Amino acid sequence: MTDKREILLASLDKQFFFDKGRKKRIVSSLCGLQAQFANNPGHALRIRADDFASGTWHDGLVKTWTFRNTLHAVRKDELGLFLSAQGVPDKWDGGWGLPPKTMARWSAFLLDKIGEGVCDREALKIASRKAGMTDDEMECAFHGWGGLIKEMAKRGLIAYVSGTAKRFVACGDVALMDWEEASAILLERYFRYLGPATMADCANFFGCRGRTLLELLKKRPLPLKSIVCEGVEYWYLGKWNATREIPPCLFLAGFDQLLMAYKDRSRLVDGKHKSDVVTNTGIVHPTVLVDGSLKAKWRKDGRTLVITPFAKLTRRQRRLIDDFGGELFGGDVLQVVFNDEE
């Protein structure tokens, strides 16, 4: 009978925590990296990629809205795959308070400006206002939750440049494909690199109904293997090295795929600490995995790494966090501070 530690071991093995990989392969295999907080994909790659570099990790990546209607960093050369799996609208149908003709007109204007090199969000707003965009249209076009910018991104016209700058890039001719074909490719990646997972985990990750998932698997069957843990069936593709040991300490990014891939996160989160890991508004903190479970959250304050434990840590656990944190961030961190009162 498989236990939760074996499930976690498999996840760590498949998600490049033991054998690091190339950045592009990791981003593809993990179906992108959630990116509404701009630095999170960089942290996710820092702990997984053998070609990570703090100044260039975002090269070749763009940000756009994919699964769960959330910004993800994906490879620019795979943008069509991810957009196709979401479904690309073929016409402007209104929304965000803008009529279809108005959306089309301002979309063409913004695309021209980005093509001219006006790529910064604030610069685009200034140019739009000079061109006659009203205050109401401005609010709709640059809405905090997406607006016209999001509608353009969904159609593959533009994307955010990955990284911390709020800049856009024109995407040119994006190679789109059939929805079923794109979904099948990403489904195979999910079970190969994010498994073992339940069908409910998978449906939650892709933001689809369970029935849709099962219908797709019926049309596009995969050679899935299964294991049972505590009466629950988990599915996966490929193999994992069952002789490995769970590392004593790992630093996870905020919204890390090790958490986001699963609706049931009990493989690494004690029930009593769920609210420490995920806020009631859905924010998933950067966390520290110690001895196989999440024990603390972390943040960088300049060159200080601040650790906030969820409960009292042993001296050994503090030493592990101190040592692994210093090694991971190298010269970017001068000291590790434990904030037991935060």
Secondary structure, 3 states (H helix, E strand, C coil): CECHHHHHHHHHHHCCCCCCECHHHHHHHCCCEECCCCCHHHHHHHCCECCCCCCCCCCCEEEEECHHHCEEEEEHHHHHHHHHHHCCCCCCCCECCECHHHHHHHHHHHHHHHHCCCCEHHHHHHHHHHCCCCHHHHHHHCCCCCHHHHHHHHCCCEEEECCCCCEEEECCCCCCCCHHHHHHHHHHHHHHHHCCECHHHHHHHHCCCHHHHHHHHHHCCCCCEEEEECCEEEEECCCCCCCCCCCCEEEECCCCHHHHCCCCCCCCCCHHHHHHHECCCCCECCEEEECCEEEEEEEEECCEEEEEECCCCCHHHHHHHHHHHHHHHHHHCCEEEECCCC
